[in-house]
Amino acid sequence: MAKSDTTKYYSNIQEAQVAEYLGLQVVVGSGSRCYNPGDIKSERYLCECKTHTKIVNKLIFKKEIWNKINSEAISKFKLPILITDDGSQKLNNTWCLIPYSVIKFRSYIQSIPYEESTDILHNQGRPNYNIDIHKLQELYQRYDICRYYISGIKFDDFDLVLMNIRCLYNALYEE
């Protein structure tokens, strides 16, 4: 087990918790083997997890990390998911970026109206999205965190959506 003051320690906690919640598997040797990419996986999905060693006020989704997990997922014939949290290691504070194509035919989950989420999605022309957690929490006081996602995120030609991990669970397992 990694030392308790290292990023790897917190990453191990996050990966195990997310994998258990979503019914996925932790990748053996996560982050250390190029032939076995991703942090957690299933037959259909390959996920990259990012966390912090202390609680932060912004979620950061980096284009370079998205491109990495997307390329790795394609090489394994899987769909990519990028997962990050605020450092608290709590599921309610764990957020995911996934391609819109994964969820577009799901009837159980819905998009928050774009006008209400634009304040959160400013990336000021940078290749990354820095999302203020307090604004995100305020928005989700009006919407069910398990049923609603935020659209309007783009990395190159990818239309992505942002959702809490509880909404992702519903998106992946809706019958």
C-alpha positions in Angstrom: 0.0 0.0 0.0 1.2 3.5 -0.8 2.2 5.9 2.0 -0.7 8.0 3.3 0.8 11.3 2.3 1.3 10.4 -1.4 -1.0 11.1 -4.4 -0.9 7.3 -5.1 -2.4 6.6 -1.7 -5.4 8.9 -2.5 -5.6 7.5 -6.1 -5.8 4.0 -4.8 -8.7 4.9 -2.5 -10.5 6.7 -5.3 -10.0 3.9 -7.8 -11.2 1.2 -5.4 -14.3 3.2 -4.4 -15.3 4.2 -7.9 -14.7 0.7 -9.2 -16.8 -0.8 -6.5 -19.6 1.7 -6.9 -19.8 1.3 -10.7 -19.2 -2.5 -10.7 -15.9 -2.2 -12.6 -12.4 -3.6 -12.0 -9.3 -1.7 -10.9 -6.6 -2.1 -13.5 -3.7 -4.1 -12.0 -0.6 -1.8 -11.8 -2.7 1.2 -12.6 -0.5 3.9 -14.1 2.6 1.8 -14.3 2.1 -0.3 -17.4 1.7 1.0 -20.9 0.2 -2.2 -22.2 -2.5 -2.2 -19.5 -3.9 1.4 -19.7 -6.5 3.2 -17.6 -7.2 3.0 -13.9 -10.5 1.1 -13.9 -12.2 -0.9 -16.6 -15.0 -3.2 -17.7 -15.7 -5.0 -21.0 -17.1 -1.8 -22.4 -15.4 1.1 -20.6 -11.9 2.3 -19.8 -11.7 5.0 -17.1 -9.0 7.4 -16.0 -9.3 8.6 -12.4 -7.8 11.9 -11.1 -7.9 13.1 -7.5 -6.1 15.4 -5.1 -4.3 15.0 -1.8 -6.4 17.7 -0.2 -9.9 19.2 -0.8 -9.9 21.8 -3.7 -12.5 24.3 -4.9 -12.1 23.6 -8.6 -12.5 20.5 -10.8 -10.0 20.5 -13.6 -10.6 18.5 -16.7 -7.5 18.6 -18.9 -7.7 18.1 -22.6 -4.4 16.2 -22.7 -5.7 13.7 -20.1 -9.0 13.3 -22.1 -6.9 12.7 -25.3 -4.8 10.1 -23.5 -7.8 8.1 -22.1 -9.6 8.4 -25.4 -6.7 7.0 -27.3 -6.1 4.2 -24.9 -9.9 3.3 -24.9 -9.9 3.3 -28.7 -6.9 1.0 -28.7 -8.8 -1.4 -26.5 -12.1 -1.0 -28.3 -13.7 0.6 -25.3 -15.5 3.8 -24.5 -13.5 6.4 -22.4 -14.6 8.0 -19.1 -12.5 10.6 -17.3 -13.3 10.8 -13.5 -12.1 13.4 -11.0 -13.1 14.5 -7.5 -12.4 17.4 -5.2 -10.0 15.5 -3.0 -12.7 14.5 -0.4 -12.9 10.9 -1.8 -16.7 11.1 -1.6 -18.9 9.9 -4.4 -21.2 13.0 -4.2 -18.0 15.0 -5.0 -16.9 12.7 -7.9 -17.5 14.0 -11.4 -17.2 12.3 -14.8 -16.7 13.4 -18.4 -18.0 11.0 -21.0 -18.9 11.2 -24.7 -22.4 12.4 -25.3 -22.9 9.4 -27.7 -22.8 7.1 -24.7 -25.9 8.6 -23.1 -27.9 10.3 -25.9 -30.6 7.6 -26.0 -31.0 7.3 -22.3 -34.4 8.3 -21.2 -33.8 8.3 -17.4 -31.2 11.1 -17.4 -31.6 14.6 -18.9 -29.5 17.6 -19.7 -29.7 20.7 -17.5 -30.8 23.6 -19.8 -27.8 25.1 -21.4 -28.6 28.6 -20.3 -28.3 27.5 -16.6 -25.0 25.7 -17.0 -23.0 28.1 -19.2 -21.7 30.0 -16.1 -20.0 26.9 -15.0 -18.4 26.0 -18.3 -16.1 28.9 -19.1 -12.7 27.8 -20.2 -11.5 31.2 -21.4 -10.1 29.7 -24.6 -7.8 27.3 -22.7 -7.7 23.7 -23.6 -8.9 22.8 -20.0 -12.1 23.2 -18.1 -11.7 24.6 -14.6 -15.1 24.2 -12.9 -15.9 26.0 -9.7 -17.3 23.4 -7.3 -19.4 25.9 -5.4 -21.2 26.9 -8.6 -21.7 23.3 -9.5 -23.2 22.5 -6.1 -25.5 25.5 -6.4 -26.7 24.3 -9.7 -27.4 20.8 -8.4 -29.5 22.2 -5.6 -32.1 22.8 -8.3 -31.6 19.5 -10.2 -31.4 15.8 -9.1 -27.7 14.9 -9.1 -28.6 11.3 -10.1 -30.6 12.3 -13.2 -29.1 15.4 -14.8 -25.9 16.2 -16.7 -24.3 19.3 -18.1 -23.7 19.4 -21.9 -21.7 21.8 -23.9 -18.2 20.6 -23.2 -16.0 20.2 -26.2 -12.4 18.9 -26.6 -11.6 19.1 -30.3 -14.4 17.2 -32.1 -15.7 15.4 -29.0 -19.0 16.5 -27.5 -18.8 15.6 -23.9 -21.1 15.8 -20.9 -20.3 16.4 -17.2 -22.2 14.4 -14.6 -21.9 13.2 -11.1 -20.8 9.6 -10.7 -24.3 8.8 -9.4 -25.8 10.0 -12.7 -23.1 8.0 -14.5 -24.2 4.9 -12.7 -27.8 5.5 -13.9 -26.5 6.2 -17.5 -24.5 3.0 -17.6 -27.0 0.7 -16.1 -30.4 2.1 -17.1 -32.5 -0.7 -18.6 
